[in-house]
Amino acid sequence: MSLPENVITDAGPLIALGKLARLHLLAALYTVVQVPQAVYDEAVTRGLARREPEALSIQMACDLYGWPILPSPQQMSVAISPGVLLGDGEIQALNAASSTPAALVLIDDEAAREEARRLGLKVKGTSGVLVQAYQANLISRQELETLIEMIALRRDIWIKAELCQRVLAQLP
């Protein structure tokens, strides 16, 4: 299996996989995971200030796997559609992905995913990462189903239960 070279992540997948203790799957699936500065600030800096346990896991994963923290750009090259409200991390992730050839952007927020598609970017969310990990034989089907069900039940992972049910229903 060929690993994507250019992967840029938003905070959502980092936080969700950190809460599930599955950040190692990103390292197993992707050559390099690039983390925009605003994403790092949201997931790690502010997470540590709030004493979120996954914040330390994300910080350690960035260090362990050598995931680069992308500096905040002086100006954005991506134009977000009028009326679409995105956070700084989502905007920086879309900006980095749009200026990186053949990039895959990891993002969970529905509006941000729609913007990514509008910009012609390849996009995948937390559940897509887990399905890819299953397809790569990194986790079993039972583990995949359990993780997706856990996401649906947890109030601290902001992925809709309906999406989780669709993912489970589409498994072969």
PyMOL commands that set and color helices and strands:
alter all, ss='L'
color gray80, all
select helices_A, chain A and resi 11-19+24-29+37-49+53-65+88-98+110-118+126-135+141-153+161-170
alter helices_A, ss='H'
color red, helices_A
select strands_A, chain A and resi 7-9+33-36+69-70+104-106+122-124
alter strands_A, ss='S'
color yellow, strands_A
deselect
rebuild
show_as cartoon
